[in-house]
Amino acid sequence: MYNAQKDWLGAFMIAALGAGIITSFAVSQGQNPFVGLGITAFASTVAVLIDHLC
């Protein structure tokens, strides 16, 4: 059965992991690490909001 209750923390961790993988590549190519962390946090937050609103 489908679980209608959404897990905010779990969704955020999965989104952060996915965004973090891409951001770590960008940092390895010379991007500022703090900018990378900001992009990861923003992307994770937006992904969780979209997941819970749809």
Order of alpha helices (4+ residues) and beta strands (2+ residues): alpha-alpha
